Amino acid sequence: MSTPLLSADSPAALQRWLPVWDHLWQWKTSQTQCSPHWPAEQGSAPDGDGIWLGRASLDGKKIWLAVQDGKVTGGAIGEVHGARLCALLQRALTDKANAVMIIAESGGVRLQEANAGLIAVAECIDGVLRLRAAGIPVLVLIDQGRGCFGGMGLIAAAATQVWMTPAARWGMSGAAVIAQAHGNTEFDPEDKALHARTHGAWHRSQLHEAILLPDHEPATLRQQIAGLLAQPVSEAGDFFTLPVLRQRQQALSERWQAGKSCTDVISYWQSHNLALPATWLQEQARTTTAAEPEAVKISALQQQVSDQLAINDDVQISPYGFVIGQWQSRYRWQVIGTAGGAESGTALVLAQAAACMQALQEPVDAVLLLISTCGQRLRYQEEMLSLHQVMLHLSACLFALRQAGKPVLGLVCDQATASALVTGGMQCDALWALPQASIRVMSPEAIAQVTGSSVQPDTAMLAQTAQAHWQTGALHHLCDLPDRAMLDDWATELLQQQRTNTCLPLLDQRNLLGWQRQGRTAAYPVMQALQAVNPRSPDLQPEAV
């Protein structure tokens, strides 16, 4: 095979896996696409903003391809990076691709443009779920390098299949983030062996979340992809059917019950009588057990919401913050959600997912997702047992409700943070928030510790206010205390829109909202420019492999 003429700044992973493809084309526009938020002291921003886009062929199959570049901000997702990936997912859907492939290398959201990165992750999750609903496989390869964490870890969890090479790592919250919240005894960032076995390919493959590939063998990956594409794919997207959702719910619940008291990956697999990798037997096992979640106390703001909606007698709130109930007005509403700024851990998220499945099979007209959470539960056991999979399961349940024509409205009462918002409220038909609510990716203190720099939350990219997230398009509406009539009016409008659309859920318009509100000005033009490129024009440059 001849070597294609790729530039020196192409992602290393693109070079490593070139022999997989028969042909490769780069998808690009005539204008530069890079972050408008790039720090001036770092020089000019790279075109493509750290992600390469193109299309590949394999045995006549058409595959849209995205490759993240770990050299550019660690592959982190910002406004333009996320918009480019989202555009590729949308183009693959309209182009009726045979598959989408993402070679992932990312530490998560780019913290200097945190708010834009957060919504970009939500948009990409929505894009992956739409492809799966259309029967188009989404494939992810996690290779050596920085691994796949944070928002990208969630996007990978939505994929049809994930492959990992032996040195690859996959999770949601890295050790540094967990240690920042609960100290090094919870997850020591200096314990590289613990990090490797917890997030590593062997563990993830044994959990049946990924397929372990031999190290850098393109022929093996090519065979795996070809075999997957040769299988019949359900056009109905069985990922969202009630039997499949229930099966996944049961598997995740059983995993949590079996492993939540295990202190380490080592003790977890020993309890399953599984032979461990030889190197693990020489390593110091972690012995700390996480404390149980504390009982929550509802904030005054959330209580005002409950009073205004008159749901105090209809809705129950568990001690650890799970909300469930129903009320009848013009429509029969199912109420689900979180309260008291609760930590969104496996037990709490699975409870919400179970309530979604209940709403799927009952004569419920619409769903209200009440949101009050300080974010994902930052504990070692949660990371070991793949909280990212549980959170994505909730996203799939919400998608199934919307696909069934049951509108879902998210309402942030007082606070919402990071992954808990991305996989919950941002996967609704619309997301509202009270103006006083606090919405953030991470606290300024945590951002400073993780990045080693001081970050000033004074822009729409970083401010932790509901107003800032409304500007980016993440929130559809800022509202003072809503009443039942307001929610019924919203449901009526959405149900009318659904009747005139053959595509459910309704299409995501948040990048347009962010552009119109001047809070996220780059994403929409970037996506429009990419969608305007004709795949047969000279802009899509072929490179024979």
FENZI-V204144 format. One record per pair of residues at least 6 apart in sequence whose ideal C-beta (glycine too) atoms are under 7 Angstrom apart, sorted by the first residue. I is the first residue (numbers start at 1). J is the second residue. Records with the same first field share a line. If there is no record, write none. Layout:
# FENZI-V204144
I: J ; J
This chain:
# FENZI-V204144
1: 19 ; 545
2: 544
4: 18 ; 24 ; 543 ; 544 ; 545
5: 543
6: 14 ; 15
9: 46
10: 52
11: 52 ; 67 ; 68 ; 69
13: 67 ; 103 ; 105 ; 143
14: 52 ; 67
16: 216
17: 103 ; 218 ; 221
18: 545
19: 218 ; 545
20: 58 ; 218 ; 221 ; 222
21: 56 ; 57 ; 58 ; 545
22: 57 ; 58 ; 545
23: 56 ; 57 ; 542 ; 544 ; 545
24: 54 ; 56 ; 543 ; 545
25: 54 ; 55 ; 540 ; 541 ; 542
26: 54 ; 540 ; 541
27: 53 ; 54 ; 55 ; 530 ; 533 ; 540
28: 539
29: 529 ; 530 ; 533 ; 539
30: 539
31: 529
32: 47
33: 47 ; 48 ; 49 ; 80 ; 84 ; 526
34: 45 ; 46 ; 47 ; 49 ; 80
35: 45 ; 49 ; 78 ; 79 ; 80 ; 113
36: 522
37: 78 ; 79 ; 112 ; 113 ; 461
38: 45
39: 112
46: 72
49: 78 ; 80 ; 81 ; 84
50: 68 ; 69 ; 72 ; 73 ; 75 ; 81
51: 66 ; 67 ; 68 ; 69 ; 81 ; 84 ; 85
52: 67 ; 69
53: 66 ; 84 ; 88
54: 65
55: 62 ; 63 ; 64 ; 65 ; 535 ; 540
56: 63 ; 65
58: 222 ; 225 ; 226
59: 226
61: 98 ; 99 ; 229
62: 97 ; 98
63: 97 ; 98 ; 99 ; 100 ; 101
64: 88 ; 91 ; 92 ; 97 ; 100
65: 101
66: 85 ; 88 ; 102
67: 103
68: 75 ; 103 ; 104 ; 105 ; 106
69: 75
70: 105 ; 145 ; 146
73: 110
74: 106 ; 107 ; 146
75: 105 ; 106 ; 107 ; 146
76: 106 ; 107 ; 108 ; 109 ; 110
77: 106 ; 108 ; 109 ; 110 ; 117 ; 120 ; 121 ; 151 ; 152
78: 110 ; 113 ; 116 ; 117
79: 113 ; 116 ; 117 ; 120 ; 520 ; 522 ; 523
80: 522 ; 526
82: 117 ; 120 ; 121 ; 123 ; 124
83: 120 ; 511 ; 522 ; 523 ; 526 ; 527
84: 526 ; 530
85: 124
86: 120 ; 123 ; 124 ; 127 ; 527
87: 526 ; 527 ; 530 ; 531
89: 100 ; 124 ; 127 ; 128 ; 131
90: 127
91: 530 ; 531
92: 100 ; 131 ; 136
93: 130 ; 131 ; 134 ; 136
97: 136
98: 229
99: 136 ; 137 ; 139 ; 229
100: 131 ; 136 ; 138 ; 139
101: 139 ; 141
102: 140
103: 141 ; 143
104: 140 ; 141 ; 142 ; 148 ; 152 ; 156
105: 143 ; 145 ; 146
106: 146 ; 148 ; 149 ; 152
107: 146 ; 149 ; 150
108: 149 ; 150 ; 151 ; 152
109: 117 ; 118 ; 121 ; 150 ; 151 ; 441
110: 117
111: 447 ; 450 ; 451 ; 455
112: 455
113: 461
114: 441 ; 461 ; 462
115: 441 ; 460 ; 461 ; 462 ; 468 ; 469 ; 472
116: 461 ; 472 ; 520
117: 151
118: 422 ; 441 ; 474
119: 426 ; 472 ; 473 ; 474 ; 510
121: 151 ; 154 ; 155 ; 422
122: 422 ; 426 ; 427
123: 508 ; 510 ; 511
124: 155
125: 154 ; 155 ; 158 ; 395 ; 422 ; 427
126: 427 ; 508
128: 138 ; 155 ; 158 ; 159
129: 158 ; 395 ; 396 ; 399
131: 138
132: 138 ; 160 ; 237 ; 239
133: 237 ; 240 ; 403
134: 237
135: 233 ; 234 ; 235 ; 237
137: 160 ; 161 ; 228 ; 233
138: 159 ; 160
139: 159 ; 160 ; 161 ; 225
140: 156 ; 159 ; 162
141: 163 ; 221
142: 148 ; 156 ; 162 ; 164 ; 168 ; 170
143: 165 ; 168
144: 165 ; 167 ; 168
147: 168 ; 169 ; 170 ; 199
148: 156 ; 170
149: 171 ; 172 ; 174
150: 172
151: 422
153: 170 ; 171 ; 172 ; 388
154: 172 ; 388 ; 391 ; 392 ; 419 ; 422 ; 423
156: 162 ; 170
157: 388 ; 389 ; 392
158: 392
161: 211 ; 228
162: 209 ; 210
163: 210 ; 211 ; 213 ; 221 ; 224
164: 170 ; 201 ; 204 ; 205 ; 210 ; 212 ; 213
165: 201 ; 213 ; 215 ; 216
166: 201 ; 212 ; 215
168: 201
169: 196 ; 199 ; 200
170: 199 ; 204 ; 210
171: 199 ; 383 ; 388
172: 376 ; 383 ; 387 ; 388 ; 419
173: 376 ; 378 ; 383
175: 187 ; 188 ; 189 ; 195
176: 189 ; 450
177: 378 ; 446 ; 450
178: 186 ; 187 ; 378 ; 380 ; 383
179: 186 ; 187 ; 188 ; 189
180: 446 ; 449 ; 450
181: 378
182: 378
185: 288
186: 288 ; 379 ; 380
187: 380
188: 194
193: 283
194: 286
197: 203 ; 265 ; 280
198: 265 ; 383 ; 384
201: 210 ; 212
202: 212 ; 277
203: 265
204: 210
205: 211 ; 212
206: 269 ; 274
207: 386
209: 386 ; 389
211: 224
213: 220 ; 221
214: 220
238: 244
239: 396
240: 396 ; 399 ; 400 ; 403
242: 357 ; 360 ; 361
245: 357 ; 396 ; 397 ; 400
246: 357
248: 393
249: 350 ; 353 ; 354 ; 357 ; 393
252: 350 ; 389 ; 390 ; 393
253: 350
255: 385
256: 346 ; 347 ; 385
259: 268 ; 381 ; 384 ; 385
260: 381
261: 289
262: 268 ; 271
263: 286 ; 287 ; 288 ; 289
264: 285 ; 286
265: 384
266: 276 ; 280 ; 285
267: 285
268: 384
269: 276
286: 380
290: 379 ; 380 ; 381
293: 320 ; 343 ; 345 ; 377
295: 319 ; 320
296: 319 ; 320 ; 321 ; 339 ; 340 ; 341 ; 342
297: 340
298: 317 ; 339 ; 340
299: 340 ; 341 ; 372 ; 414
301: 413 ; 414 ; 434 ; 436
302: 339 ; 372 ; 413 ; 414
304: 481
305: 413 ; 481
306: 312
308: 481 ; 482 ; 483
309: 483 ; 484
311: 325 ; 327 ; 335
314: 325 ; 326 ; 327
315: 323 ; 324 ; 325 ; 335
316: 324 ; 325
317: 323 ; 339
320: 342 ; 348
321: 338 ; 339 ; 340 ; 342 ; 348
322: 338 ; 348 ; 351 ; 352
323: 335 ; 336 ; 337 ; 338 ; 339 ; 370
324: 335 ; 336 ; 355
325: 335
326: 332 ; 333 ; 334 ; 335
327: 333
329: 484 ; 488
330: 488
331: 365 ; 366 ; 488 ; 491
332: 363 ; 364 ; 365
333: 366 ; 368
334: 359 ; 364 ; 367
335: 368 ; 370
336: 352 ; 355 ; 356 ; 367 ; 369
337: 352 ; 369 ; 370 ; 371
338: 344 ; 348 ; 370 ; 371 ; 372 ; 373
339: 370 ; 372
340: 372
341: 372 ; 373 ; 374 ; 414 ; 415
342: 348 ; 373
343: 374 ; 377
344: 373 ; 375 ; 376 ; 377 ; 420
345: 377 ; 382 ; 387
346: 382 ; 385 ; 387 ; 390
349: 390 ; 391 ; 394
350: 390
352: 394
353: 393 ; 394 ; 397
356: 397 ; 398 ; 401
357: 397
359: 367 ; 401 ; 406
360: 400 ; 401 ; 404
364: 406
365: 406 ; 491
366: 406 ; 407 ; 491
367: 401 ; 406 ; 408
368: 409 ; 411 ; 487
369: 408 ; 409 ; 410 ; 411 ; 424 ; 425 ; 428
370: 411 ; 413
371: 410 ; 411 ; 412 ; 413 ; 416 ; 421 ; 424 ; 425
372: 413 ; 414 ; 415
373: 415 ; 416 ; 417 ; 420
374: 415 ; 417
375: 417 ; 418 ; 419 ; 420
376: 387 ; 418 ; 419 ; 420
377: 387
391: 419 ; 423
392: 423
394: 423 ; 424
395: 423 ; 427
398: 408 ; 427 ; 428
399: 427 ; 505
401: 408
402: 408 ; 429 ; 504 ; 505
403: 504 ; 505
405: 498 ; 504
407: 429 ; 491 ; 494 ; 495
408: 428 ; 429
409: 428 ; 429 ; 430 ; 432 ; 487 ; 490
410: 424 ; 425 ; 428 ; 431 ; 432
411: 432
412: 425 ; 433 ; 434 ; 437 ; 439 ; 466
413: 434 ; 437
414: 437
415: 437 ; 438
416: 425 ; 439
417: 440
418: 441 ; 442
421: 439
425: 431
426: 474
429: 494 ; 505 ; 506
430: 476 ; 477 ; 490
431: 474 ; 475 ; 476
432: 475 ; 476 ; 477 ; 479
433: 439 ; 466 ; 475 ; 478
434: 466 ; 479 ; 480
435: 466 ; 467 ; 478 ; 480
437: 466
438: 464
439: 464 ; 466 ; 469
440: 464
444: 455 ; 457
447: 455
448: 454 ; 455
455: 462
457: 463 ; 464
460: 468 ; 471 ; 472 ; 519
466: 475 ; 478
467: 478
468: 519
469: 475
470: 478 ; 517
471: 517 ; 518 ; 519
472: 514 ; 519 ; 520
473: 510 ; 511 ; 513 ; 514 ; 517 ; 519 ; 520
474: 510
497: 506
498: 504 ; 506
511: 523 ; 524 ; 527
512: 524
514: 520 ; 523 ; 524
515: 521 ; 523 ; 524
533: 539 ; 540
